Amino acid sequence: MSATRATGDRQGVRRRFVAWLPDTVDRRVRVFAWLSFLAETIIVGTGGAVRLTDSGLGCGWPLCTPESLAPTPAMGIHSFIEFGNRMMSGVVGIVALIVLILVWRMRRTRRDLWWLALVVVLGVLLQAIVGGVTVRTELNAGIVSFHYVASVVLVCVTAAFLVRMNVAAGPRERAVPRWFAILTHITSFVLALTLLFGVLTTANGPHSGDPNVIRHGFDATLLAHVHSWPGYTLFALSLVLLVTAMMQHLPIRRWLMVLVALEIVQIGVGVLQARTELPPLLVGIHMIIAALTAATMTAVVLNLKRPATAADSPVPAASTSVTA
C-alpha cells in the first residue's frame, strides 16, 4: 500500500507541476526568454574577455587541476577569468532549460517556440563540448572561431524567440513589398559575410587567448581591409532599407533604425581599434556589438511577415513601391 501511495503522490505532484506550466505566452515565459537572450549575449562578452586577457589556457579541462574543479589562488587571475566563463555557461544552460520547460505545454500549439527553445538547449550543450575541445587543442584558431560563431547563432535564436513570442501562431503573409523582402535577405547575407571575415581577421590577429599561442596564417592587416568591404556594403544596404521603410511607413522601420544605429557604432569602433593597434577593450566591444547586430537583423527578417489575421490592408505592390 505504501509503495502504491508513494507512486500516486509522485503522479499527483507531476500533474500539478504540468498544470502549473503556462499554456500560452505569459509573464514567466517573457521574463526567462529575455534572461536567456541576455545570458547568451553576456557570455559572448565573457568569452571574449577570456581570449583578450590571455586566459584561454588558465584552467585545464574538465578540471582546472587534476585534484580540483575550481582554480586555486596560486593559479593566478587568468584561471579565475577562464573559470568564470565556464560558470557563466552553467547559468546560460539553466536559463535555457527553464525556457524549454516553460513552453512544454505549448509544444503543439506553438511549435515555433518549442523548437527554438530546444535548439538553444542543444546549442549550449554543443558549446560546452566545443569549449573543452578548444582547451584540449590549445586554442586552435579554427575551433576558437567556431566557438564564437556558434555563440552568435545562439544569440540570434534567442532573439528569434523574443520576436515570435509576441506574435500569434498561424498563417503569415508579407508585411512589406516583395522586392523589399528580397533586398533584406540580401542584406542579411552581406551581414553574414561581414561576420565571417571579422572572425577570420580576429583569428589571425594578435589576441590568441594565450601569450604562448602564436598565430601563423593570413595577413591580419589585409583581412581587416577585406572585412571592411562587406561591412560598408552592409551599411549602405541598411540605409536603403531604412529610407524606404520610413518613406512607405513600413512596420519594420523601427527595427531598421536600431540596425543602422548599431552599424554606425560598429564602424566607429572598428576604425578606432584599427588605428589604435587593437586594444583588447575595443575588440571586446566590437565582438558584442557584432552579436547584437546579428540579433537585430534576425528581428528585421522575422518582421518581414505578419499574422494573416492581423492584416488590415493589402501589402503594397512591388511596382507601386518602386514608383514611390
WOJOTA-V491396 format. One record per residue. N is the residue number from 1. RES is the residue in three letters. OMEGA is omega as a letter, one per 20 degrees, with the letter a starting at -180 (999 if undefined). Layout:
BEGIN
N|RES|OMEGA + N|RES|OMEGA
END
This chain:
BEGIN
1|MET|a + 2|SER|r + 3|ALA|r + 4|THR|r + 5|ARG|r + 6|ALA|r + 7|THR|r + 8|GLY|r + 9|ASP|r + 10|ARG|r + 11|GLN|r + 12|GLY|r + 13|VAL|a + 14|ARG|r + 15|ARG|r + 16|ARG|r + 17|PHE|r + 18|VAL|r + 19|ALA|r + 20|TRP|a + 21|LEU|a + 22|PRO|r + 23|ASP|r + 24|THR|r + 25|VAL|r + 26|ASP|a + 27|ARG|a + 28|ARG|r + 29|VAL|a + 30|ARG|a + 31|VAL|a + 32|PHE|r + 33|ALA|r + 34|TRP|r + 35|LEU|r + 36|SER|r + 37|PHE|r + 38|LEU|a + 39|ALA|r + 40|GLU|r + 41|THR|a + 42|ILE|a + 43|ILE|r + 44|VAL|r + 45|GLY|a + 46|THR|r + 47|GLY|r + 48|GLY|r + 49|ALA|r + 50|VAL|a + 51|ARG|a + 52|LEU|r + 53|THR|a + 54|ASP|a + 55|SER|a + 56|GLY|r + 57|LEU|a + 58|GLY|r + 59|CYS|r + 60|GLY|r + 61|TRP|j + 62|PRO|r + 63|LEU|r + 64|CYS|r + 65|THR|r + 66|PRO|a + 67|GLU|a + 68|SER|r + 69|LEU|a + 70|ALA|r + 71|PRO|r + 72|THR|a + 73|PRO|a + 74|ALA|a + 75|MET|r + 76|GLY|a + 77|ILE|a + 78|HIS|a + 79|SER|a + 80|PHE|r + 81|ILE|r + 82|GLU|a + 83|PHE|r + 84|GLY|r + 85|ASN|r + 86|ARG|r + 87|MET|r + 88|MET|r + 89|SER|r + 90|GLY|r + 91|VAL|r + 92|VAL|a + 93|GLY|a + 94|ILE|a + 95|VAL|r + 96|ALA|r + 97|LEU|r + 98|ILE|r + 99|VAL|r + 100|LEU|r + 101|ILE|a + 102|LEU|a + 103|VAL|a + 104|TRP|a + 105|ARG|r + 106|MET|a + 107|ARG|r + 108|ARG|a + 109|THR|r + 110|ARG|a + 111|ARG|a + 112|ASP|a + 113|LEU|r + 114|TRP|a + 115|TRP|r + 116|LEU|r + 117|ALA|r + 118|LEU|r + 119|VAL|a + 120|VAL|r + 121|VAL|r + 122|LEU|r + 123|GLY|r + 124|VAL|r + 125|LEU|r + 126|LEU|a + 127|GLN|r + 128|ALA|r + 129|ILE|r + 130|VAL|r + 131|GLY|r + 132|GLY|r + 133|VAL|r + 134|THR|r + 135|VAL|a + 136|ARG|a + 137|THR|r + 138|GLU|r + 139|LEU|r + 140|ASN|a + 141|ALA|a + 142|GLY|r + 143|ILE|r + 144|VAL|r + 145|SER|r + 146|PHE|r + 147|HIS|r + 148|TYR|a + 149|VAL|r + 150|ALA|r + 151|SER|r + 152|VAL|r + 153|VAL|r + 154|LEU|r + 155|VAL|r + 156|CYS|r + 157|VAL|r + 158|THR|r + 159|ALA|r + 160|ALA|r + 161|PHE|r + 162|LEU|a + 163|VAL|a + 164|ARG|a + 165|MET|a + 166|ASN|r + 167|VAL|a + 168|ALA|r + 169|ALA|r + 170|GLY|a + 171|PRO|r + 172|ARG|r + 173|GLU|a + 174|ARG|r + 175|ALA|a + 176|VAL|r + 177|PRO|a + 178|ARG|a + 179|TRP|r + 180|PHE|r + 181|ALA|r + 182|ILE|r + 183|LEU|r + 184|THR|r + 185|HIS|r + 186|ILE|r + 187|THR|r + 188|SER|r + 189|PHE|r + 190|VAL|r + 191|LEU|r + 192|ALA|r + 193|LEU|r + 194|THR|r + 195|LEU|a + 196|LEU|a + 197|PHE|r + 198|GLY|r + 199|VAL|r + 200|LEU|r + 201|THR|r + 202|THR|a + 203|ALA|a + 204|ASN|a + 205|GLY|a + 206|PRO|a + 207|HIS|a + 208|SER|a + 209|GLY|r + 210|ASP|a + 211|PRO|a + 212|ASN|r + 213|VAL|a + 214|ILE|r + 215|ARG|r + 216|HIS|a + 217|GLY|a + 218|PHE|r + 219|ASP|a + 220|ALA|r + 221|THR|r + 222|LEU|r + 223|LEU|r + 224|ALA|r + 225|HIS|r + 226|VAL|r + 227|HIS|a + 228|SER|a + 229|TRP|r + 230|PRO|r + 231|GLY|r + 232|TYR|r + 233|THR|r + 234|LEU|a + 235|PHE|r + 236|ALA|r + 237|LEU|r + 238|SER|r + 239|LEU|r + 240|VAL|r + 241|LEU|a + 242|LEU|a + 243|VAL|r + 244|THR|a + 245|ALA|r + 246|MET|a + 247|MET|a + 248|GLN|r + 249|HIS|r + 250|LEU|a + 251|PRO|a + 252|ILE|a + 253|ARG|a + 254|ARG|r + 255|TRP|r + 256|LEU|r + 257|MET|r + 258|VAL|a + 259|LEU|a + 260|VAL|r + 261|ALA|r + 262|LEU|a + 263|GLU|r + 264|ILE|r + 265|VAL|a + 266|GLN|r + 267|ILE|r + 268|GLY|r + 269|VAL|a + 270|GLY|r + 271|VAL|a + 272|LEU|a + 273|GLN|r + 274|ALA|a + 275|ARG|a + 276|THR|r + 277|GLU|r + 278|LEU|r + 279|PRO|a + 280|PRO|a + 281|LEU|a + 282|LEU|r + 283|VAL|r + 284|GLY|r + 285|ILE|r + 286|HIS|r + 287|MET|a + 288|ILE|r + 289|ILE|r + 290|ALA|r + 291|ALA|r + 292|LEU|r + 293|THR|r + 294|ALA|r + 295|ALA|r + 296|THR|r + 297|MET|r + 298|THR|r + 299|ALA|r + 300|VAL|a + 301|VAL|a + 302|LEU|r + 303|ASN|r + 304|LEU|r + 305|LYS|r + 306|ARG|r + 307|PRO|a + 308|ALA|a + 309|THR|a + 310|ALA|a + 311|ALA|r + 312|ASP|a + 313|SER|a + 314|PRO|r + 315|VAL|a + 316|PRO|r + 317|ALA|a + 318|ALA|a + 319|SER|r + 320|THR|a + 321|SER|a + 322|VAL|r + 323|THR|r + 324|ALA|999
END
